[in-house]
Amino acid sequence: MEDNAIVNLRHYTPQHREELEKLLASHRWQTALNSGLVEEVQEERIEPGKPRPFIDTVVDQLREFNQKRVGNLIAQGHIDEEDLFAELSRWPLESKDPKISFFGMNLTYRCNFIPRCIYCNQSQVESTVGLDGWKCMIEEITSNSDGEGPYISTLQVASRWFWKSRYGAMMG
């Protein structure tokens, strides 16, 4: 199957790409692809805002929270770098809404990717958060935006789960 603007599979492993090509050739997927759904979703797509810098967002907040206190420790003669680093790295329990720079979520453990991702150490557990719960989490982490927001990452299998949960058998 040739890559096109709607479905681009060139970055998948050959085995996974072949599996996806077979699925895309199925009647259900062809019906979905030819239904105008993809174009409808593309037209309604909201262009994401600028993501916050991953590391600077955290470091800047830790400095704001701890720099004065750590400066006082240094003024009192504390010079052990590991101790000072530990103090500078503390996230205060009573902090204001933290600015989050990255949010990764695994919406489902029903992954069929072969070979498994090298970082995948997830045990197979019952899902406890549904679509409404995920939407609520995303709303919460993006509410403190100041014009920039976190980079939100989902796994490809999560996208399959989302589409299947939203559109049922048509995308199955």
Secondary structure, 3 states (H helix, E strand, C coil): CCCCCCCCCCCCCHHHHHHHHHHHHCHHHHHHHHCCHHHHHHHHCCCCCEECCHHHHHHHHHHHHHHHHHHHHHHCCCCCHHHHHHHHCCCCCCCCCCCCCEEEECCCCCCCCCCCCCCCCCCCCCCCCCHHHHHHHHHHHHCCCCCEECEEEECHHHHHHHHHHHHHHHHC
